[in-house]
Amino acid sequence: MGSSMATPTDIDLQLEKYRVELTGYCYRMLGSSFEAEDAVQDTMVRAWKSYEKFEGRSSLRSWLYRIATNVCLDMLTAGNKRARPMDLSESTPLAQAALAPRPDHTWLEPMPDARVLPTVEDPADTAVAKESVRLAFMAALQQLPPKQRAVLILREVLAWKASEVAELLGTSVASVNSALQRARATLAERDGQGPEGAVSDPLDEEQQKLLERYVAAFEGYDMTALTALLHEDAIMTMPPFDLWLRGTADITGFMTTLGSACAGSHLVPVQVNGLPGFAQYKPDEETGGFTAWAVQVLELSDGRITGFHCFLDTQRWFPLFDLPLHLEAKPDEVEERV
């Protein structure tokens, strides 16, 4: 490969080509947007430092994945499994709803599609990549021991051969196949726990219309219209709070009581975790504009919204999505919504 001839700029360009797909890999491994970006940065630094020793015996891509896997396995030795609120507790009836936050490291974190899904030619590959960063699949991955997690992602999501995964992990093909079998069995056990989203890629016309109706219902804070869009077993979560609600009555009841300050919000579409989502801006009484409130991630199935997940730590999420923390009120926009 003649790596000794490579200039620092050449090396940077070579490594940088893999940043998005490596971030996707580390994100699936770690369940955290910020830890994934740290892991990739660490991978790049290690690759840069040992580039001279890389003799091209394997492809640059598989070498980077080996480094990234080791970085992630080191980070996972603490045994932390990130979760969604419904992975940790039973749903709370609205009458007992209380907002108790848990530490950041508890939660599965949202991630903009653009940071983890590389542009590929084949629409089928894009669909698989999107499915593999959806919240339900990410939460299932978190239940796997770290090495099984790596094997499942490399084999099922990235379509590596068993022999390639064995070489990367320094183990045998039989051991890789066995780990994959155990990982599949664990994931199969989790199937059917609550309504799962079934989002087509790209969104079909019915799903586009559902989202338009959702925006109109949410911005108009019309609970009757919203109830018609929600699956009867829909789930609402609000990390960092561990409270989660199930069913239209409790969700709309929450929105008109504890969540009533969200009336009059403005929604901006975002692509998040392979799902449709919105950045929610709440009216700001002081400025007359709107202030960042939540990144909403929606799960859809059979013409209804089955999951409604609001990530509330705006200081972390809005910059990640390259979104401002404040919007000025636009007079024509305000008139339109009144």
Salt bridges, closest charged atoms under 4 A:
GLU16 OE2 - ARG19 NE 2.45
GLU21 OE1 - ARG61 NE 2.77
GLU35 OE2 - ARG82 NH2 3.20
GLU37 OE2 - ARG115 NH1 2.83
ASP42 OD1 - ARG46 NE 3.27
GLU55 OE1 - ARG57 NH1 2.65
ASP87 OD1 - ARG84 NH2 3.21
ASP87 OD1 - ARG190 NH2 3.55
ASP104 OD2 - ARG316 NH1 3.87
GLU109 OE2 - ARG82 NH1 3.29
GLU109 OE2 - ARG316 NH2 3.28
GLU156 OE2 - ARG184 NH2 2.70
GLU167 OE2 - ARG66 NH2 3.93
ASP201 OD1 - LYS130 NZ 2.93
GLU205 OE2 - LYS209 NZ 3.25
GLU219 OE2 - HIS266 ND1 3.27
ASP242 OD2 - ARG102 NE 3.15
ASP284 OD2 - HIS326 ND1 3.73
GLU299 OE1 - HIS309 NE2 2.86
ASP313 OD2 - ARG316 NE 3.98
GLU333 OE2 - HIS266 NE2 3.32
